Every structure is written in structure tokens, then in C-alpha cells.
Amino acid sequence: MLGTIGKLLLFLATIILSSCKDEPDQKTIPPSMKKKEVVYQVFARLFGNTNTTNKPWGTLEENGVGKFADFTHTALTEIKELGVTHIWYTGVPHHAVIADYTSYGISNDDPDVVKGRAGSPYAVKDYYNVNPDLAIDPSKRLEEFKELIKRTHKAGLKVIIDIVPNHVARNYEGKTNPEGVVDFGASDDTSREYDVNNNFYYIPGEAFKVPEWQDGYLPLGGDENRLADSKFEEIPAKWTGNGSRLAQPHFNDWYETVKINYGVRPDGTKDFEQLPEAYRQKKYKEHYEFWKDKQLPDSWLKFKDITQYWLDFGVDGFRFDMAEMVPVEFWSYLNSNIKMKSPDAFLLAEVYNPALYRDYIQKGKMDYLYDKVELYDSIKHIMKGYGWTDHIPVVQKGMADIEHHMLHFLENHDEQRIASPDFVGNAQLGRPAMVVSATISTSPTMIYFGQEVGEPAAEDAGFGKPTRTSIFDYIGVPHHQRWLNYKKFDGGQLSDEEKHLRDFYKRLLNFTIKSEALMGDYQEIHFYNKDNTEGYDHRVLSYVRWSKNENLIILSNFDEHKNYSFALKIPEDVIAKWQLKDGKYPLTEELYGTTNANMSIANGRGEIQLDLAPLQSYIFKVGN
């Protein structure tokens, strides 16, 4: 292995060569030169809301709403000190809402095509502005968001916002477009189902009909509203966001949105040039060069302009909603344009089909994808009691070539809260899972606001139902509000258990962003111990991480009832890679420092005598 000076020289040589030829991608940057990233996802309209009424289908006035201004320097400093590097402000772009902002030149939205009273953040109504709910003065909402970006940067955090490329709100209306920007659909030939430069797909000769409401559902919970009349004028009807071609979509379709056309014909064939297979290995500058002289569908250009606008605004990256529903060639074009302007932009995509992961990373030039279907689902099964830890090393082996690009999480706005009875009903069960999620890979870690204090999402919010904190309603988030403590941001109302849980997250996340080994090598020792260690069990997981200057031994007990006592074995090949000789080595426990354990090496194999309490994890650093 190269020494530190050798790595530095290699890194500098790479930079010099890239100035002559092309920019380095992440594979060419020595991992020891970087540290892990941690994303804090926060739903902007919920974060600062201190109102505890929580009336189902409550209005903004009844249930309250958070503002950009609630992210004060104190709040952002506390988030930073939790061990966070990036903050993803969810729900920033102006989406369809029910609150009346007509006095600010904003048209009212129809409840028949809005989910909830506060509206879905993924039904964007104006891509060049922000949600008026979040501003103290809606007429100055862009200025208030710009000030938030400045405060965030001053606190040492980077800013991520959503871009939703697959669909827009049924009532899209760009009121604040920059000069020369034409609205989505404004130039479409609506007499045709498809045209390469149409922004939408159409159902000629048919008018849109709202869905048939089911299971007792009524818009706004049945409250009177002059627009809630089961009618919405759209002639001709457009395809719905999830791809439904019915003029009357189903209640479970994404009926509040319309699908964007990227030059993919209704039969699935494509009206744009295909990206050659060799471009998997090429860097973003070469992707940019490939597309810059091509004739491209209009929707490609519109979204490129949108992302460039927000980069100019000060945003540091994007989370792309339902990216796999948009052609990978578009991502090659868009992301290479983003990287040409902002090489360090953080690009995270929602992709759920493992068969597509490498396409969207290698061809689409995504930095990171959700690791839901592989790691998250595996860990969730273990937490719920019917999964075995044996599956996790198998997942990591299958992801070895792309592990850095698979962002890990245990909660986000789409997933159940850990503390919800529909998940495991106990936030403490997230401890071993979070240690594994945060330390097993070089990839970024993400947590969802309130996760760190055990938020259970128990509220019946209206359109949003318990288990997931509602993204559709005006609602308070009770456990988070106890940390908020009337905007003191000091956890003053938290219970002792909630304080201890947040302290755990703070210890873990801060360790991850400082550790050199977590950007280095990985090897599982789980199966070796299952075969060779008496008392080791499939509810326990162990692996090692290392770099030139740091060797770590990590193990977690997922069992909430059982204590395990055993002599953990460190295989001979690991000891050889660490270049350790026979003898006794002190171990520093990096989370709590509560053990005086040692590793004894005899005949080239290490051994650590351990007692592992229920839900306990150890991160041991091997001393000299």
C-alpha cells in the first residue's frame, strides 16, 4: 500500500493531469483524502412548527407551519454539531397548496388535484420559486430562502433541495420564470399524444376527470371549499405522473401530477441518441462533450436551466425524485452540465431497481443512490426479528464495486418511523442498525429529522396517516418539538431516554465524519466467527474497517433481550493486512469508551473476550 506521502503525490499528479485531459472522478481520489458525509433530511414546513394542536386536516392557522426563518444560526449549529455535513431541505420548490395566496399573485390550487391540505412537495407548481408557506412575507420568499442558504453555509453545512424531473403539478404555472423561459406545456401540440418537443403526453379528444374517491376519502377531509367539486378542467387530459394513460386516473395513481415527456414515445422507443456503452467508464466532462452538439428534447433543456438557476442561487446539490422513471441518457446530460458548473455538487437519486443501479451511477453520473432494496430492507427485517445478520455481508459483497455510491438510511419521508408500531415500535432498536448503516461502507449516511429523538409519527394528520410523518398536511412533530423547545433548540423538553438517544446519534455521526478508516477498506469477519466462535449468533454482526493509520473492529447486537459473551476472533489474513505481531493490543471504544478490552494475538490470530449487552454496539480502535 502507498504511504501517506505517496498517496498525496498520486493525488496531486491526478489533479495536474486532469487539468490537461479531464477531471478526476471519485474513484481516482484516495479515500484517505476524504471523510464520510452525513445528510440531515428535514421537512422544512414542519421543522420550526411549535403548534401542538394536530387536528386532522387542520388548516395552516389551526395546526401551524414552520418557516425558513426558524432555521436560525443556533438551530443550524445544533444540526451541524450532531455530526452533519449536508442538510436536505425537503419541500422547498413551490408546490400546489390550499392556502390562499391570491393577494401575492399566486392562483389558488384545486383540492381535487392536491393531496392533503398542505400539498405534496412532489407536485411542483413553479420551479423558479419556493413554497410561500415557508416565508414570513410571501412576496419576499425567494429572498428569505437565499438568506437561509447563507445561514446554512455560515454554519458549515451544504444545501440540498429536491428536483422532481418525472412529473409536475397538474396546475403548473410559472409566475416567476426568468426572462426567456417558456412554461412547461406552453408550446405543446396538444392535438397529438406525443411529440418529441412536447413537455407532456396527451389524451386527445378526452377531458380529465378527477378520480373516484375511495375508502371514505374526501378532499380536505370533507371541509367546504368552492373548488372542491370533483371537477378540474384539463382539456385534453394529460398522462398522470406515474404513467397512467387514463383520462380519469385511479385514486391510487399520482393523480395530482402530470408526467414529463423526455422524448420517449408511447411505445417505449426513444427520439434521442443513445449513449455508447463505453461512456460507463468516461467522466462527466466527456459526457458533457457528447451531448453539447446534439438535438435534444425540450424537456431536457428546461430541467437543465432549472438546475443551473438553483446552482446560481447557492444550492450545493440535488435530490432527484423517482430518477429511474426518467431515461438514463437524460441524467448523463443533466448531471454532466451540473458538474461542469459545480464539480462538487452532491447528486442523490431515488432509484429502487438494483438492476439499474450501475446504469444510473456509471452512465447517468449520479453520485449516490438510495440503498433501500438491499441494505435498508435487510436491516429492517433483522430489526423486526425475522431477518438474520448473515444477509448483510452478502449484500455488501454484491455492492462492492459501487458501495461508495449507495447512500444509507434508516428513515426518510417515505419510510416508516423506527419507533412506529408498524416498524418496530421502539427507537432503541435503531441503535445497532444505525451503527451498521453508518460504518459498514464509505457511502454517505442520512438521517431524518426527529429520528435522533425517537419520533414515532403517531398523528392522524389527515391525508397522511400514522407511521410516517405526514408530507401532505400541516402538522406538529411532537418528539421533535420537545427538542425544539419553543425554538431554543436545546432539547429542554426531552425525556432522559430521548436525550440519551440523541447523544448516541451525536457520538456515532461525529465519529463517522472524522474517521479515516471508514473511507478505507472493509472485510466481514461474521462468517469466520459463526464457524469458529462459541456463543456467536446470527443476531450479532461483526466486520473490520481500516486505513493506513486506523484499524477498527465493529460489532453490533441486534437482539433486544439477549446478552452475548464470547471470544471474538480476528482472522489471520486481517492481522496480516494490519501488519500486527503476536502480543496484546489495547482497544479504544470510540462510542462511549466504557470498556478496557484488549486484543490478544497468538499465532497470527486475534482474539477479544467480550460481553455484548442487548442492542449494544462496539467500535474498537486498535492501539499500538
Beta strands, then each sheet from edge to edge (+ up, - down):
strand 1: 38-43
strand 2: 86-90
strand 3: 93-95
strand 4: 124-130
strand 5: 158-163
strand 6: 167-169
strand 7: 202-203
strand 8: 237-238
strand 9: 257-259
strand 10: 317-320
strand 11: 346-349
strand 12: 368-370
strand 13: 406-409
strand 14: 445-448
strand 15: 521-524
strand 16: 540-546
strand 17: 551-557
strand 18: 564-570
strand 19: 583-589
strand 20: 598-602
strand 21: 605-612
strand 22: 617-622
sheet 1: 1+ 2+ 5+ 10+ 11+ 12+ 13+ 14+ 1+
sheet 2: 3+ 4-
sheet 3: 6+ 9-
sheet 4: 7+ 8-
sheet 5: 15+ 16- 17+ 22- 19+ 20- 21+ 18-
end
